[in-house]
Amino acid sequence: MAREGLVIGFHAVEDLLNSGVTVGKVFVNAKADRQKIGLLRRLSKESETPFQMVPIDKLNRITRANHQGVIAIKSPIDFAPLEETITRFFEEGRPPKILVADGIQDIRNIGAMARSCLAFGVDLLIVGTKANAEIGEGAIKSSAGALLQLPVARVSSLATTLTYLKSWGLKQIAATEKSDNILDGNSFSDMDGWVLWMGNEDNGLSRERLALMDYTVRIHMPGKIDSLNVSVASGIMLHRLSSS
């Protein structure tokens, strides 16, 4: 028996991807039939569903049922359509406050960041389909339910998303230890809408991403530690932004 939330087998996963239901992730054995792989990859791309080629051992660890080399995990949340959501905010006359989780790997960090979003009035959390931790039951538990209340958009290209958000005039902000600007009380005055980018736990944001930011700041740390967990840094940044 497959556990709750799993859909197994090629045809069942194909039907799921065609159904319009939000899918968390699709796993396919790297040695599966190439035509089947191609079809599921295409359907996953069309629905902006994360798709991963994996060895058979990983699939067997997920379920002992006869999965035929294909497993899909249903998403516990419905993702917000990005363009429709941003347009609605501007039509309502309130430029949105957005947090982008760029390459965050740990579900506990995703959960903690979602809690900070709710605490500090963030309107939308954006995650990528690639290199981001899956927003599943573990992330929801880590968020203490915040992910069930916070609008979350999942996008296939964060680079394209950055360009799109810039087109609305939203200021792009990044926290990075590489910045010469120290976060203080005057860092973000008179800013209605904004987009805060927080990068991967190990590598932070890429140079290419940082080059496109309107503002970069670093959090002053006078103690013996010179770096913070990304969820902690996110909370500090969101508190500063919400106080501006």
C-alpha positions in Angstrom: 0.0 0.0 0.0 1.2 3.5 -0.8 1.1 6.0 2.0 -1.5 8.8 2.0 -0.6 11.6 -0.4 1.3 9.4 -2.8 0.3 8.5 -6.3 2.2 5.7 -7.9 2.6 4.2 -11.4 3.0 5.9 -14.8 -0.7 6.1 -15.8 -1.9 7.3 -12.4 0.8 10.0 -12.2 0.0 11.0 -15.8 -3.7 11.4 -15.0 -2.8 13.4 -11.8 -0.7 15.8 -13.8 -3.5 16.3 -16.3 -6.1 16.8 -13.6 -5.2 20.3 -12.6 -4.6 19.2 -9.0 -1.6 20.8 -7.3 1.3 18.3 -7.2 4.2 18.6 -4.8 6.8 16.7 -6.8 7.3 13.9 -9.3 10.0 11.3 -8.9 10.9 9.1 -11.9 13.5 6.3 -12.0 16.4 7.3 -14.1 16.3 4.0 -15.9 12.6 4.2 -16.9 11.3 4.1 -20.4 12.5 7.3 -22.2 9.1 8.1 -23.8 7.4 7.9 -20.4 10.1 10.0 -18.9 9.7 12.6 -21.7 5.9 12.7 -21.3 6.0 13.1 -17.5 8.8 15.8 -17.7 6.7 17.8 -20.2 3.5 17.6 -18.1 5.5 18.5 -15.0 7.0 21.5 -16.8 3.5 22.7 -18.0 2.1 22.6 -14.5 5.3 24.0 -12.9 5.7 20.8 -10.9 9.2 19.9 -9.6 10.5 16.9 -11.5 13.4 14.7 -10.4 15.2 11.7 -11.9 16.2 9.4 -9.1 17.7 5.9 -8.6 15.3 3.0 -7.9 16.5 2.8 -4.3 15.1 6.3 -3.5 11.7 5.3 -4.8 11.8 2.1 -2.8 12.5 4.1 0.3 9.4 6.2 -0.3 7.1 3.2 -0.7 7.3 -0.5 -0.9 4.2 -0.7 -3.2 4.6 -1.5 -6.9 5.4 2.0 -8.1 6.6 1.1 -11.6 9.4 3.6 -11.3 7.1 6.6 -11.0 5.9 8.4 -7.8 4.1 11.7 -7.4 3.5 13.4 -4.1 0.3 15.5 -3.8 0.8 19.0 -2.5 -0.9 19.8 0.8 -1.4 23.4 -0.3 -2.6 25.1 -3.5 -0.1 27.5 -4.9 -1.1 31.1 -5.8 -0.8 32.1 -9.5 2.0 34.7 -9.5 0.9 37.2 -12.1 -2.8 37.1 -11.1 -1.8 37.6 -7.5 0.5 40.5 -8.1 -2.0 42.2 -10.4 -4.7 41.9 -7.8 -2.5 43.6 -5.1 -1.8 46.6 -7.4 -5.5 46.8 -8.5 -6.4 47.0 -4.8 -3.9 49.9 -4.4 -1.5 48.1 -2.1 1.9 47.2 -3.6 2.8 43.8 -2.1 5.5 42.8 0.3 7.2 39.6 -0.9 9.7 37.2 0.4 11.6 35.0 -2.1 13.2 31.8 -0.9 15.9 31.3 -3.5 17.4 27.8 -3.2 16.4 27.2 0.4 17.0 23.5 1.0 15.9 22.8 4.6 12.1 22.4 5.2 12.6 23.7 8.7 14.0 27.0 7.3 11.0 27.3 4.8 8.7 26.7 7.7 10.3 29.3 10.0 10.5 31.8 7.1 6.7 31.4 6.5 6.1 32.0 10.2 8.1 35.3 10.0 6.1 36.3 6.9 2.8 36.0 8.8 4.3 37.8 11.9 5.5 40.8 9.9 2.7 41.2 7.4 4.3 39.7 4.2 1.7 39.3 1.5 3.4 36.5 -0.6 6.1 33.9 -0.3 7.7 32.8 -3.6 9.6 29.5 -4.0 11.2 28.0 -7.1 10.5 24.5 -8.5 14.3 23.9 -8.7 16.7 23.7 -5.8 14.0 24.5 -3.2 12.9 22.3 -0.4 9.6 20.6 -1.1 6.6 22.3 0.6 5.1 19.1 2.1 3.7 18.0 5.4 7.2 18.4 7.0 7.4 22.1 6.0 3.9 22.8 7.1 4.6 21.3 10.5 7.8 23.3 10.8 5.8 26.5 10.0 3.3 25.7 12.8 0.5 25.9 10.2 1.7 29.3 8.7 2.0 27.7 5.2 -1.7 26.9 5.3 -2.5 30.6 5.8 0.2 32.4 3.8 -0.2 32.7 0.0 2.7 30.9 -1.7 3.6 31.1 -5.4 5.8 28.4 -7.0 7.6 29.4 -10.1 9.8 27.5 -12.6 12.3 30.4 -13.2 13.3 32.8 -10.4 15.3 34.8 -12.9 12.2 35.5 -15.0 10.3 36.2 -11.8 12.8 38.8 -10.8 12.4 40.6 -14.1 8.6 40.4 -13.8 8.6 41.9 -10.3 10.9 44.7 -11.3 8.5 45.6 -14.2 6.0 46.5 -11.5 8.4 48.9 -9.9 8.9 46.8 -6.8 12.3 47.3 -5.2 14.5 44.2 -4.9 16.3 43.8 -1.7 18.9 41.2 -0.6 20.6 40.4 2.7 24.2 39.4 2.1 27.4 39.5 4.1 29.1 40.7 0.9 27.4 44.1 1.1 29.1 47.2 2.4 25.8 48.6 3.7 24.9 47.8 7.3 21.3 47.3 8.1 20.0 50.1 10.3 16.9 52.1 11.1 17.2 54.2 7.9 17.8 51.4 5.5 14.3 51.2 4.0 12.4 54.3 4.7 9.3 55.3 2.7 9.1 52.0 0.8 5.5 50.7 0.2 6.1 47.5 -1.7 9.3 45.5 -1.8 10.7 42.0 -2.6 13.2 40.5 -0.1 15.5 37.8 -1.6 17.0 35.2 0.8 19.5 32.8 -0.6 20.8 29.2 -0.2 21.9 28.1 3.3 25.5 27.5 2.2 26.1 29.8 -0.8 23.6 32.6 -0.4 22.5 34.4 -3.5 24.4 34.1 -6.7 26.5 37.0 -8.0 24.1 37.3 -11.0 21.2 37.7 -8.6 22.9 40.2 -6.4 23.9 42.3 -9.4 20.2 42.8 -10.1 19.2 44.0 -6.6 18.2 47.6 -5.9 19.5 47.4 -2.4 21.9 45.0 -0.6 22.6 45.1 3.2 24.4 43.1 5.7 23.3 42.5 9.3 25.8 43.8 11.8 27.1 41.1 14.1 29.5 42.4 16.7 29.8 39.0 18.5 31.9 36.0 17.8 29.7 34.6 15.1 29.8 36.1 11.6 26.8 34.4 10.0 23.2 33.6 10.8 20.8 30.8 9.9 18.8 32.0 6.8 15.5 31.9 8.7 16.9 34.0 11.5 18.3 36.5 9.1 15.0 36.6 7.3 13.2 37.4 10.5 15.6 40.3 11.3 15.2 41.7 7.8 11.4 41.4 7.8 11.2 43.1 11.2 13.3 46.0 9.8 11.2 46.3 6.6 7.9 46.1 8.5 9.1 49.0 10.8 10.0 51.3 7.9 
